[in-house]
């Protein structure tokens, strides 16, 4: 891939300052530099309103879950002001409705979309089955995600689910130190990107991982992920043709197609991170399989559709219609 014409040599990538956000932004920076060696790409780290409020939630676990937009507003303002040329987001954190003048320029190749059940006792991985088998009958689990909460309770209504906030190292530490909490649920994509690993016994290793923690992979059939999980979203100014070219070079078409169907589903449902809606799209040749799960009225609703990949947006809306109250 060659360079693109530009009016300045240095382009700025805006990002949040969390460990995961920085790993993701540096990855995009490296890809941009590789694809466009005649340009210079620099990171600009910004603290969002969501980061400020989350620090409060790290202390007060009862604080309500924060809307996704609080983690993107300052980055989007930087784009509007010309202080940044692209913003890197975990796609699951990016609202489905973007401000006028901005657009989703690219969706990158998806990481592992599955969740990890993190335990304080070694699991018997030689006896695969439903992940609930690794929990005691009335286990206490921690997560701040309504989507995860309701799906955990579906495993076993007697499970106790309590809130927990913080970045990945903070949650692992809280789990290790807690006498009450038996397990937490984390996205495998985040663990992978931060360099955490599981050995054949399930034992977790990596920077700042407390000793004695183990992981069990939760397949999608047992916990449907949130919309966009595992993908990075590159947000740019809608009329910036130069950045449109650069972002386009970062796009991974299969991931983009699946994510567009998922986001169409969520938008049509009228939900966000505070609603217990889940969807996962996967390409099978020229066909797109889309599974969805919703919890409303005290009842779970599941649906699965398949259609042409070229009709991803329509398929997402059809899934929403199938799962609406």
C-alpha positions as a Markdown table, in Angstrom:
| # | Residue | x | y | z |
|---|---|---|---|---|
| 1 | Unk | 0.0 | 0.0 | 0.0 |
| 2 | Unk | 1.5 | 3.3 | -1.0 |
| 3 | Unk | 1.2 | 6.8 | 0.6 |
| 4 | Unk | -1.7 | 9.2 | 0.2 |
| 5 | Unk | -1.5 | 12.8 | -0.7 |
| 6 | Unk | -1.6 | 15.1 | 2.3 |
| 7 | Unk | -1.3 | 18.7 | 3.5 |
| 8 | Unk | 0.8 | 17.8 | 6.5 |
| 9 | Unk | 3.3 | 15.1 | 7.4 |
| 10 | Unk | 1.9 | 14.2 | 10.8 |
| 11 | Unk | -1.5 | 12.7 | 11.5 |
| 12 | Unk | -2.9 | 12.3 | 15.0 |
| 13 | Unk | -4.7 | 9.2 | 16.4 |
| 14 | Unk | -6.8 | 10.1 | 19.5 |
| 15 | Unk | -7.4 | 7.4 | 22.1 |
| 16 | Unk | -8.3 | 6.9 | 25.8 |
| 17 | Unk | -5.5 | 6.3 | 28.2 |
| 18 | Unk | -6.4 | 2.9 | 29.7 |
| 19 | Unk | -3.9 | 0.1 | 29.2 |
| 20 | Unk | -6.2 | -1.7 | 26.8 |
| 21 | Unk | -7.0 | 1.5 | 24.8 |
| 22 | Unk | -3.3 | 2.3 | 24.4 |
| 23 | Unk | -2.5 | -1.3 | 23.2 |
| 24 | Unk | -5.2 | -1.0 | 20.6 |
| 25 | Unk | -4.2 | 2.5 | 19.5 |
| 26 | Unk | -0.5 | 1.5 | 19.2 |
| 27 | Unk | -1.6 | -1.5 | 17.1 |
| 28 | Unk | -3.5 | 0.9 | 14.7 |
| 29 | Unk | -0.6 | 3.3 | 14.7 |
| 30 | Unk | 1.8 | 0.5 | 13.7 |
| 31 | Unk | -0.6 | -0.6 | 10.9 |
| 32 | Unk | -1.0 | 2.9 | 9.6 |
| 33 | Unk | 2.8 | 3.5 | 9.6 |
| 34 | Unk | 3.3 | 0.2 | 7.8 |
| 35 | Unk | 0.7 | 0.9 | 5.1 |
| 36 | Unk | 1.6 | 4.6 | 4.7 |
| 37 | Unk | 5.3 | 4.9 | 5.4 |
| 38 | Unk | 5.6 | 8.4 | 3.9 |
| 39 | Unk | 3.3 | 9.8 | 6.7 |
| 40 | Unk | 3.9 | 10.0 | 10.4 |
| 41 | Unk | 1.2 | 8.9 | 12.9 |
| 42 | Unk | 1.3 | 10.1 | 16.5 |
| 43 | Unk | -0.9 | 9.2 | 19.4 |
| 44 | Unk | -2.8 | 11.8 | 21.4 |
| 45 | Unk | -4.0 | 10.4 | 24.7 |
| 46 | Unk | -7.2 | 11.9 | 26.2 |
| 47 | Unk | -9.1 | 11.3 | 29.4 |
| 48 | Unk | -12.9 | 11.1 | 28.8 |
| 49 | Unk | -15.8 | 11.9 | 31.1 |
| 50 | Unk | -16.4 | 8.2 | 31.3 |
| 51 | Unk | -12.8 | 7.6 | 32.6 |
| 52 | Unk | -13.3 | 10.2 | 35.3 |
| 53 | Unk | -16.7 | 8.7 | 36.4 |
| 54 | Unk | -15.4 | 5.2 | 36.2 |
| 55 | Unk | -12.7 | 6.0 | 38.8 |
| 56 | Unk | -15.6 | 6.8 | 41.1 |
| 57 | Unk | -17.2 | 3.5 | 40.3 |
| 58 | Unk | -14.0 | 1.6 | 41.0 |
| 59 | Unk | -14.5 | 2.7 | 44.6 |
| 60 | Unk | -18.3 | 2.7 | 44.7 |
| 61 | Unk | -19.4 | -0.5 | 43.0 |
| 62 | Unk | -23.1 | 0.5 | 43.4 |
| 63 | Unk | -22.6 | 3.4 | 41.0 |
| 64 | Unk | -24.8 | 3.0 | 37.9 |
| 65 | Unk | -23.2 | 1.7 | 34.6 |
| 66 | Unk | -22.0 | 4.5 | 32.4 |
| 67 | Unk | -23.5 | 5.2 | 28.9 |
| 68 | Unk | -21.1 | 4.4 | 26.1 |
| 69 | Unk | -21.1 | 8.0 | 24.8 |
| 70 | Unk | -19.2 | 9.2 | 27.9 |
| 71 | Unk | -16.2 | 7.2 | 26.7 |
| 72 | Unk | -16.2 | 8.7 | 23.2 |
| 73 | Unk | -17.3 | 12.3 | 23.5 |
| 74 | Unk | -13.9 | 13.9 | 24.1 |
| 75 | Unk | -12.3 | 11.9 | 21.3 |
| 76 | Unk | -15.1 | 13.0 | 19.0 |
| 77 | Unk | -14.7 | 16.7 | 20.0 |
| 78 | Unk | -11.0 | 16.4 | 19.1 |
| 79 | Unk | -11.9 | 15.2 | 15.7 |
| 80 | Unk | -14.3 | 18.1 | 15.2 |
| 81 | Unk | -11.6 | 20.6 | 16.3 |
| 82 | Unk | -9.0 | 19.1 | 14.0 |
| 83 | Unk | -6.9 | 18.1 | 17.1 |
| 84 | Unk | -7.1 | 14.5 | 15.9 |
| 85 | Unk | -7.5 | 12.8 | 12.6 |
| 86 | Unk | -8.9 | 9.4 | 13.7 |
| 87 | Unk | -10.2 | 8.0 | 16.9 |
| 88 | Unk | -9.6 | 4.4 | 17.9 |
| 89 | Unk | -12.5 | 2.8 | 19.9 |
| 90 | Unk | -13.4 | -0.7 | 21.1 |
| 91 | Unk | -16.3 | -1.0 | 18.7 |
| 92 | Unk | -18.6 | -2.3 | 21.5 |
| 93 | Unk | -18.1 | 1.1 | 23.2 |
| 94 | Unk | -19.1 | 3.2 | 20.2 |
| 95 | Unk | -22.8 | 4.2 | 20.1 |
| 96 | Unk | -24.7 | 3.2 | 17.0 |
| 97 | Unk | -25.7 | 6.8 | 16.4 |
| 98 | Unk | -22.7 | 9.0 | 15.7 |
| 99 | Unk | -22.6 | 12.8 | 15.7 |
| 100 | Unk | -23.3 | 14.6 | 12.4 |
| 101 | Unk | -20.1 | 15.1 | 10.6 |
| 102 | Unk | -18.4 | 11.9 | 11.9 |
| 103 | Unk | -18.5 | 8.4 | 10.5 |
| 104 | Unk | -17.2 | 4.9 | 11.2 |
| 105 | Unk | -14.4 | 4.7 | 8.7 |
| 106 | Unk | -13.3 | 1.1 | 9.4 |
| 107 | Unk | -13.9 | -2.0 | 11.4 |
| 108 | Unk | -10.7 | -4.0 | 12.0 |
| 109 | Unk | -10.3 | -7.8 | 12.0 |
| 110 | Unk | -12.1 | -9.3 | 14.9 |
| 111 | Unk | -10.3 | -10.8 | 17.9 |
| 112 | Unk | -11.8 | -13.8 | 19.7 |
| 113 | Unk | -15.4 | -12.9 | 20.4 |
| 114 | Unk | -15.9 | -15.2 | 23.3 |
| 115 | Unk | -15.9 | -14.5 | 27.1 |
| 116 | Unk | -13.7 | -16.0 | 29.8 |
| 117 | Unk | -15.0 | -17.2 | 33.2 |
| 118 | Unk | -12.2 | -16.4 | 35.6 |
| 119 | Unk | -12.1 | -18.7 | 38.7 |
| 120 | Unk | -10.1 | -19.0 | 41.9 |
| 121 | Unk | -10.0 | -22.8 | 41.6 |
| 122 | Unk | -8.5 | -25.0 | 38.9 |
| 123 | Unk | -11.2 | -26.2 | 36.5 |
| 124 | Unk | -11.4 | -29.8 | 35.3 |
| 125 | Unk | -10.9 | -29.1 | 31.6 |
| 126 | Unk | -10.8 | -32.8 | 30.8 |
| 127 | Unk | -14.6 | -32.8 | 31.3 |
| 128 | Unk | -16.0 | -30.2 | 28.9 |
| 129 | Unk | -19.5 | -29.1 | 29.3 |
| 130 | Unk | -21.6 | -26.0 | 30.3 |
| 131 | Unk | -19.4 | -23.5 | 32.1 |
| 132 | Unk | -21.8 | -23.5 | 35.1 |
| 133 | Unk | -20.3 | -26.8 | 36.1 |
| 134 | Unk | -17.3 | -24.9 | 37.4 |
| 135 | Unk | -19.3 | -22.9 | 39.9 |
| 136 | Unk | -20.9 | -23.8 | 43.2 |
| 137 | Unk | -24.7 | -24.0 | 43.3 |
| 138 | Unk | -25.1 | -20.5 | 44.8 |
| 139 | Unk | -21.9 | -18.9 | 43.6 |
| 140 | Unk | -21.3 | -15.2 | 43.8 |
| 141 | Unk | -20.1 | -13.7 | 40.5 |
| 142 | Unk | -19.1 | -10.1 | 39.6 |
| 143 | Unk | -19.8 | -8.2 | 36.5 |
| 144 | Unk | -21.2 | -4.7 | 35.7 |
| 145 | Unk | -22.7 | -5.8 | 32.4 |
| 146 | Unk | -26.5 | -6.2 | 32.3 |
| 147 | Unk | -26.1 | -8.5 | 29.3 |
| 148 | Unk | -23.7 | -10.8 | 31.2 |
| 149 | Unk | -25.8 | -10.5 | 34.4 |
| 150 | Unk | -29.0 | -11.9 | 32.9 |
| 151 | Unk | -27.2 | -14.6 | 31.0 |
| 152 | Unk | -25.4 | -15.8 | 34.1 |
| 153 | Unk | -28.7 | -15.9 | 35.9 |
| 154 | Unk | -30.1 | -18.0 | 33.0 |
| 155 | Unk | -27.4 | -20.6 | 33.7 |
| 156 | Unk | -28.7 | -20.9 | 37.3 |
| 157 | Unk | -31.2 | -18.6 | 38.9 |
| 158 | Unk | -29.6 | -19.2 | 42.3 |
| 159 | Unk | -26.3 | -17.5 | 41.3 |
| 160 | Unk | -25.7 | -14.2 | 43.0 |
| 161 | Unk | -24.4 | -11.6 | 40.6 |
| 162 | Unk | -22.9 | -8.4 | 42.0 |
| 163 | Unk | -21.4 | -5.3 | 40.3 |
| 164 | Unk | -17.7 | -4.8 | 39.7 |
| 165 | Unk | -15.9 | -2.0 | 37.8 |
| 166 | Unk | -12.3 | -1.3 | 36.8 |
| 167 | Unk | -9.8 | -2.2 | 34.2 |
| 168 | Unk | -8.7 | -5.9 | 33.7 |
| 169 | Unk | -5.9 | -5.9 | 36.3 |
| 170 | Unk | -8.1 | -4.2 | 38.8 |
| 171 | Unk | -10.9 | -6.8 | 38.3 |
| 172 | Unk | -8.5 | -9.7 | 38.6 |
| 173 | Unk | -7.1 | -8.2 | 41.8 |
| 174 | Unk | -10.5 | -7.7 | 43.3 |
| 175 | Unk | -11.4 | -11.2 | 42.5 |
| 176 | Unk | -8.3 | -12.6 | 44.1 |
| 177 | Unk | -8.8 | -10.5 | 47.2 |
| 178 | Unk | -12.5 | -11.1 | 47.7 |
| 179 | Unk | -13.8 | -13.7 | 50.1 |
| 180 | Unk | -17.3 | -13.6 | 48.6 |
| 181 | Unk | -16.8 | -13.5 | 44.9 |
| 182 | Unk | -16.1 | -16.8 | 43.2 |
| 183 | Unk | -15.7 | -15.7 | 39.6 |
| 184 | Unk | -15.8 | -12.9 | 37.1 |
| 185 | Unk | -16.5 | -12.7 | 33.4 |
| 186 | Unk | -14.1 | -10.9 | 31.0 |
| 187 | Unk | -13.9 | -10.6 | 27.2 |
| 188 | Unk | -11.2 | -12.8 | 25.8 |
| 189 | Unk | -10.3 | -10.2 | 23.2 |
| 190 | Unk | -9.2 | -7.8 | 25.9 |
| 191 | Unk | -7.2 | -10.5 | 27.7 |
| 192 | Unk | -5.5 | -11.4 | 24.4 |
| 193 | Unk | -4.6 | -7.9 | 23.5 |
| 194 | Unk | -3.1 | -7.2 | 26.9 |
| 195 | Unk | -0.9 | -10.3 | 26.6 |
| 196 | Unk | -2.6 | -12.5 | 29.1 |
| 197 | Unk | -2.4 | -16.2 | 28.4 |
| 198 | Unk | -4.0 | -19.4 | 29.6 |
| 199 | Unk | -2.0 | -22.6 | 29.9 |
| 200 | Unk | -3.5 | -26.1 | 29.2 |
| 201 | Unk | -4.7 | -26.2 | 32.8 |
| 202 | Unk | -6.5 | -22.9 | 32.4 |
| 203 | Unk | -4.0 | -21.0 | 34.6 |
| 204 | Unk | -3.8 | -17.3 | 33.8 |
| 205 | Unk | -0.5 | -15.6 | 33.4 |
| 206 | Unk | 0.6 | -12.1 | 32.4 |
| 207 | Unk | 1.5 | -8.7 | 33.9 |
| 208 | Unk | -0.2 | -8.0 | 37.2 |
| 209 | Unk | -2.1 | -11.3 | 37.2 |
| 210 | Unk | -2.5 | -12.5 | 40.9 |
| 211 | Unk | -1.4 | -16.1 | 41.4 |
| 212 | Unk | -4.1 | -18.8 | 41.6 |
| 213 | Unk | -6.5 | -17.5 | 38.9 |
| 214 | Unk | -7.8 | -19.8 | 36.1 |
| 215 | Unk | -9.9 | -19.2 | 33.0 |
| 216 | Unk | -12.5 | -21.2 | 31.2 |
| 217 | Unk | -13.7 | -20.2 | 27.7 |
| 218 | Unk | -17.4 | -19.5 | 27.4 |
| 219 | Unk | -18.7 | -20.5 | 24.0 |
| 220 | Unk | -21.1 | -18.1 | 22.2 |
| 221 | Unk | -24.0 | -20.6 | 22.6 |
| 222 | Unk | -23.7 | -20.2 | 26.4 |
| 223 | Unk | -23.1 | -16.4 | 26.4 |
| 224 | Unk | -23.9 | -14.3 | 23.3 |
| 225 | Unk | -21.4 | -11.4 | 23.2 |
| 226 | Unk | -22.2 | -7.8 | 23.0 |
| 227 | Unk | -22.5 | -6.0 | 19.7 |
| 228 | Unk | -19.1 | -5.3 | 18.1 |
| 229 | Unk | -17.2 | -7.3 | 20.7 |
| 230 | Unk | -13.6 | -8.1 | 19.6 |
| 231 | Unk | -13.5 | -5.4 | 16.9 |
| 232 | Unk | -11.9 | -2.0 | 16.8 |
| 233 | Unk | -13.8 | 0.9 | 15.3 |
| 234 | Unk | -11.9 | 3.7 | 13.5 |
| 235 | Unk | -13.9 | 7.0 | 13.7 |
| 236 | Unk | -13.1 | 9.8 | 11.3 |
| 237 | Unk | -14.6 | 13.1 | 9.9 |
| 238 | Unk | -17.2 | 12.2 | 7.3 |
| 239 | Unk | -15.8 | 14.7 | 4.7 |
| 240 | Unk | -12.1 | 13.9 | 5.2 |
| 241 | Unk | -11.2 | 12.0 | 2.0 |
| 242 | Unk | -7.6 | 11.5 | 3.0 |
| 243 | Unk | -8.6 | 9.7 | 6.3 |
| 244 | Unk | -11.3 | 7.8 | 4.4 |
| 245 | Unk | -8.5 | 6.3 | 2.3 |
| 246 | Unk | -6.3 | 5.5 | 5.3 |
| 247 | Unk | -9.1 | 4.1 | 7.4 |
| 248 | Unk | -10.3 | 2.0 | 4.4 |
| 249 | Unk | -6.9 | 0.3 | 4.3 |
| 250 | Unk | -7.4 | -0.8 | 7.9 |
| 251 | Unk | -10.8 | -2.3 | 7.3 |
| 252 | Unk | -11.4 | -6.1 | 7.5 |
| 253 | Unk | -14.5 | -6.8 | 5.2 |
| 254 | Unk | -15.8 | -10.0 | 6.9 |
| 255 | Unk | -15.6 | -8.3 | 10.4 |
| 256 | Unk | -17.1 | -5.1 | 9.0 |
| 257 | Unk | -20.1 | -7.0 | 7.5 |
| 258 | Unk | -20.8 | -9.0 | 10.7 |
| 259 | Unk | -20.4 | -5.9 | 12.9 |
| 260 | Unk | -22.7 | -3.8 | 10.7 |
| 261 | Unk | -25.4 | -6.4 | 11.1 |
| 262 | Unk | -25.0 | -6.5 | 14.8 |
| 263 | Unk | -25.0 | -2.7 | 15.1 |
| 264 | Unk | -28.1 | -2.5 | 12.9 |
| 265 | Unk | -29.8 | -4.9 | 15.3 |
| 266 | Unk | -28.9 | -2.9 | 18.3 |
| 267 | Unk | -29.9 | 0.4 | 16.7 |
| 268 | Unk | -33.3 | -1.0 | 15.7 |
| 269 | Unk | -33.8 | -2.4 | 19.2 |
| 270 | Unk | -33.1 | 1.1 | 20.6 |
| 271 | Unk | -30.5 | -0.3 | 23.1 |
| 272 | Unk | -27.0 | 0.3 | 24.3 |
| 273 | Unk | -24.6 | -1.1 | 26.9 |
| 274 | Unk | -27.2 | -0.7 | 29.7 |
| 275 | Unk | -29.7 | -3.0 | 27.9 |
| 276 | Unk | -29.5 | -6.8 | 28.0 |
| 277 | Unk | -29.3 | -7.3 | 24.2 |
| 278 | Unk | -26.7 | -9.4 | 22.5 |
| 279 | Unk | -25.9 | -10.4 | 19.0 |
| 280 | Unk | -23.2 | -12.2 | 17.0 |
| 281 | Unk | -22.7 | -12.3 | 13.3 |
| 282 | Unk | -20.5 | -14.8 | 11.5 |
| 283 | Unk | -19.8 | -15.2 | 7.7 |
| 284 | Unk | -20.1 | -18.6 | 6.1 |
| 285 | Unk | -19.0 | -18.0 | 2.5 |
| 286 | Unk | -21.4 | -15.5 | 1.0 |
| 287 | Unk | -23.9 | -16.0 | 3.7 |
| 288 | Unk | -24.2 | -14.3 | 7.1 |
| 289 | Unk | -25.5 | -16.1 | 10.2 |
| 290 | Unk | -26.8 | -13.8 | 12.9 |
| 291 | Unk | -27.8 | -14.9 | 16.4 |
| 292 | Unk | -29.5 | -12.6 | 18.9 |
| 293 | Unk | -30.7 | -12.7 | 22.5 |
| 294 | Unk | -32.8 | -10.3 | 24.4 |
| 295 | Unk | -34.2 | -10.2 | 27.9 |
| 296 | Unk | -37.4 | -8.2 | 28.6 |
| 297 | Unk | -40.5 | -8.7 | 30.6 |
| 298 | Unk | -38.7 | -11.2 | 32.8 |
| 299 | Unk | -38.3 | -13.6 | 29.8 |
| 300 | Unk | -35.4 | -14.6 | 27.5 |
| 301 | Unk | -36.0 | -14.4 | 23.8 |
| 302 | Unk | -33.6 | -16.0 | 21.2 |
| 303 | Unk | -33.5 | -15.8 | 17.5 |
| 304 | Unk | -31.3 | -16.9 | 14.6 |
| 305 | Unk | -31.4 | -15.7 | 11.0 |
| 306 | Unk | -29.3 | -16.3 | 7.9 |
| 307 | Unk | -29.1 | -14.3 | 4.7 |
| 308 | Unk | -26.8 | -12.9 | 2.1 |
| 309 | Unk | -23.8 | -11.0 | 3.5 |
| 310 | Unk | -24.7 | -8.1 | 1.1 |
| 311 | Unk | -27.9 | -7.6 | 3.1 |
| 312 | Unk | -26.3 | -7.3 | 6.5 |
| 313 | Unk | -28.1 | -4.2 | 7.6 |
| 314 | Unk | -31.5 | -5.6 | 6.6 |
| 315 | Unk | -30.7 | -8.9 | 8.5 |
| 316 | Unk | -29.9 | -6.9 | 11.6 |
| 317 | Unk | -33.2 | -5.1 | 11.5 |
| 318 | Unk | -35.0 | -8.4 | 10.9 |
| 319 | Unk | -33.4 | -9.9 | 13.9 |
| 320 | Unk | -34.5 | -6.9 | 16.0 |
| 321 | Unk | -38.0 | -7.3 | 14.8 |
| 322 | Unk | -37.9 | -10.9 | 15.8 |
| 323 | Unk | -36.7 | -10.1 | 19.3 |
| 324 | Unk | -38.7 | -6.9 | 20.1 |
| 325 | Unk | -41.3 | -7.1 | 22.9 |
